[in-house]
Structures are given as C-alpha cells and as structure tokens.
Amino acid sequence: MTREIMPHPLFTPVNLPTGHTLPNRITTATVEESTATSASFPTPLRRMVGRPYARSMTTMDDHDTDPDTFTLNGRTFHLSRARDVDVADIVALLTDDPLGRTRESSSLTPYMDAFRRIDADPNHLLLIVRENSPTSGPAVATMQLTLLPGLSRGGATRLQVEAVRVAAGTRGSGLGSALFDRVHAYGRSRGATLAQLTSDVTRTDAHRFYERLGYTASHQGFKLPL
C-alpha cells in the first residue's frame, strides 16, 4: 500500500518540556509510559517543537495554512483545520448517515453558531479532509477533537474524539487509520494520556474499526436529552 506522509504543524509536538512523560499508546484501557523530548521525534517534527498552537487557521502564518497532504493507494487527501466555508460540507457528511438523517437540521444557522464557539476555543479542533484539492475537492471526512483536562488519573488530560465521519466511497482506503495516527500524535504532543470516544451501539462496523486501532469498550455510556 502506498502511503506518503507529510508532517503538518497541527499534528506535531509543541512546548514539550524536557523529560515530559507521554504515552506510547493511548486507549480507553491502558496508559503506557515513555519519556519523549524533542530529540525523540524525526527531524521534520523536531523543528516544530516549541511553536505555539494557533487558535484558528486565520491566525497561522503562511506555512501553517498549508494542509497536511498525504497519498493512500493513489488517492490524495488534504487534512486541515475547518474554516467557516467548510461548515456546509461537514454538515453534509454528518447528514449522510442513517442516524444523521434523523437528527441533523436543515438550517445551517445553528451549525455556524456552533462552529464559531468551537473555533474560538483553543481546546477544540474541528477537522476536514478533502480529496484532490484542499479547497475545492469533495469533503470525504471530518472529526472534532477536544482536550479535556481533569483531576482523575493523576490530573490527566484526555483527548475526546467526536463526530467521526468518513464518506462511504472513501471507507476501506486507509484514510480512517491515517487520520487516527495523526489524532493520537496530536493528543500526545499536547500532553494527553488517554484518547476516548463514544460510538452508537448500532455502528458495529465502526466498533470493529476502533478495536483494530487498539480501543477497548471499557465503559458503559449514558445520555440524557436536556
């Protein structure tokens, strides 16, 4: 399988103190410890250590606005932080789903309001993947990442992964695995020691995918409409 990976600032380490302890692998069940400093990363990633995390694409410098471009089995994908012009395509991905068709809105207004809140919060990162062109290509995947600091597990920070969607025509291409590789690297670089997500009980194919990545169904989830 052809897999050409280009590092991108959104998924490279930032502000790592010397001797900072980070996990080798993060799942909902285990935290394996290892010592990671800038010297432990490949040269392209070491150059990014110490760069501040930008709150939005508009505040990044010219280099940071370049998408993370990679090729899988001859298909070229461009991963970037979502902008307001991407919201409609992200909503389309959320709606193109058996569950999404029953719960998403036909009005774009609430999504734009939510996007502004997400984009203004440095602990949130909304992602979009386009194929072929980073600006005009079809949207083929999205997800939202949230860093959750907490007191439990020794004051651990968790990486919450939400609203994962991969277009039907792109599933099986290796894109999902490539995205989660970047997601886990992003979490580690920002001090997260645990990645967690929820998945509807009817999404059995998704459950098998997450298990292949190393996630374990360690908790029973509960929800209550407010």
DAKA-V912490 format. One record per residue. N is the residue number from 1. RES is the residue in one letter. PSI is psi in degrees with one decimal (NA if undefined). D_FIRST is the distance of its C-alpha to the first C-alpha in whole Angstrom. Layout:
# DAKA-V912490
<<N,RES,PSI,D_FIRST> <N,RES,PSI,D_FIRST>>
This chain:
# DAKA-V912490
<<1,M,128.1,0> <2,T,127.9,4> <3,R,94.8,6> <4,E,120.1,10> <5,I,131.8,12> <6,M,123.3,16> <7,P,151.5,19> <8,H,145.7,22> <9,P,-31.3,25> <10,L,-22.9,25> <11,F,31.1,22> <12,T,157.0,24> <13,P,145.9,27> <14,V,139.0,30> <15,N,43.2,34> <16,L,118.3,33> <17,P,151.6,36> <18,T,131.0,36> <19,G,9.0,36> <20,H,133.8,34> <21,T,123.2,33> <22,L,157.7,30> <23,P,146.9,28> <24,N,-38.2,25> <25,R,134.6,23> <26,I,123.5,25> <27,T,179.8,26> <28,T,-5.6,29> <29,A,-32.6,30> <30,T,150.0,30> <31,V,108.5,30> <32,E,128.4,29> <33,E,144.6,31> <34,S,156.3,30> <35,T,123.8,31> <36,A,123.9,29> <37,T,179.3,31> <38,S,-29.6,30> <39,A,-16.9,29> <40,S,-1.3,27> <41,F,152.0,24> <42,P,156.4,22> <43,T,-47.3,24> <44,P,-32.0,23> <45,L,-34.2,24> <46,R,-33.4,27> <47,R,-21.0,28> <48,M,-12.0,28> <49,V,130.8,30> <50,G,-9.6,34> <51,R,135.9,33> <52,P,150.3,34> <53,Y,122.9,32> <54,A,143.0,33> <55,R,-28.6,35> <56,S,164.7,33> <57,M,-31.1,32> <58,T,-18.9,35> <59,T,-1.2,36> <60,M,158.0,33> <61,D,179.6,33> <62,D,-37.2,32> <63,H,-39.7,29> <64,D,-23.1,28> <65,T,-11.6,28> <66,D,135.2,25> <67,P,161.9,22> <68,D,108.7,19> <69,T,130.9,17> <70,F,157.1,13> <71,T,132.6,10> <72,L,118.4,7> <73,N,42.0,6> <74,G,0.2,9> <75,R,134.6,11> <76,T,127.8,13> <77,F,148.9,15> <78,H,115.7,18> <79,L,131.2,19> <80,S,165.3,23> <81,R,134.1,26> <82,A,145.6,28> <83,R,171.8,31> <84,D,-31.1,34> <85,V,-11.0,33> <86,D,-11.8,30> <87,V,-43.8,32> <88,A,-40.1,32> <89,D,-34.6,29> <90,I,-42.9,28> <91,V,-37.9,31> <92,A,-39.2,29> <93,L,-40.2,26> <94,L,-33.3,29> <95,T,-29.3,31> <96,D,67.5,28> <97,D,141.0,28> <98,P,-38.3,31> <99,L,-39.9,32> <100,G,-34.1,32> <101,R,-21.6,34> <102,T,-9.7,37> <103,R,-8.3,37> <104,E,156.7,36> <105,S,152.8,39> <106,S,-12.7,39> <107,S,136.8,41> <108,L,-13.6,39> <109,T,-50.1,41> <110,P,-29.7,41> <111,Y,-38.3,37> <112,M,-40.0,38> <113,D,-44.5,41> <114,A,-39.8,38> <115,F,-43.1,35> <116,R,-37.5,38> <117,R,-41.3,39> <118,I,-47.4,35> <119,D,-24.3,35> <120,A,-11.5,38> <121,D,117.8,37> <122,P,-12.4,35> <123,N,-3.6,34> <124,H,144.6,32> <125,L,113.4,29> <126,L,126.8,28> <127,L,150.2,25> <128,I,144.2,23> <129,V,129.4,20> <130,R,149.7,20> <131,E,140.7,18> <132,N,-59.4,18> <133,S,135.1,22> <134,P,-15.1,23> <135,T,-33.8,26> <136,S,-3.6,26> <137,G,161.4,23> <138,P,139.8,23> <139,A,125.6,23> <140,V,-8.2,20> <141,A,155.5,20> <142,T,159.0,23> <143,M,160.8,24> <144,Q,132.6,27> <145,L,137.9,28> <146,T,129.4,31> <147,L,124.8,32> <148,L,97.0,35> <149,P,146.1,37> <150,G,169.0,40> <151,L,-27.5,42> <152,S,164.0,41> <153,R,41.9,38> <154,G,34.2,40> <155,G,33.4,40> <156,A,149.0,36> <157,T,131.8,34> <158,R,149.0,32> <159,L,111.7,29> <160,Q,128.1,29> <161,V,121.4,26> <162,E,161.2,28> <163,A,48.5,27> <164,V,123.6,24> <165,R,132.6,23> <166,V,127.5,19> <167,A,144.0,20> <168,A,-41.4,20> <169,G,-6.7,18> <170,T,-13.5,15> <171,R,140.2,15> <172,G,-1.3,12> <173,S,-11.3,10> <174,G,-3.7,9> <175,L,-43.3,12> <176,G,-47.7,14> <177,S,-41.3,13> <178,A,-38.9,12> <179,L,-44.7,16> <180,F,-28.8,17> <181,D,-45.2,16> <182,R,-38.6,18> <183,V,-46.9,21> <184,H,-38.4,21> <185,A,-40.3,22> <186,Y,-46.8,24> <187,G,-45.9,26> <188,R,-42.3,26> <189,S,-20.2,27> <190,R,19.5,30> <191,G,6.1,31> <192,A,138.7,30> <193,T,2.9,30> <194,L,132.3,29> <195,A,137.3,27> <196,Q,153.2,28> <197,L,163.2,28> <198,T,153.1,29> <199,S,133.9,28> <200,D,143.6,31> <201,V,-20.0,31> <202,T,-11.4,30> <203,R,67.9,27> <204,T,-34.9,26> <205,D,-41.5,22> <206,A,-38.5,22> <207,H,-42.5,24> <208,R,-37.5,21> <209,F,-47.5,18> <210,Y,-37.3,20> <211,E,-36.2,21> <212,R,-28.8,18> <213,L,-11.7,18> <214,G,-1.5,21> <215,Y,148.9,24> <216,T,144.9,27> <217,A,78.8,29> <218,S,-13.4,32> <219,H,156.9,34> <220,Q,123.3,36> <221,G,148.9,36> <222,F,143.5,39> <223,K,149.3,40> <224,L,119.7,43> <225,P,139.5,44> <226,L,NA,46>>
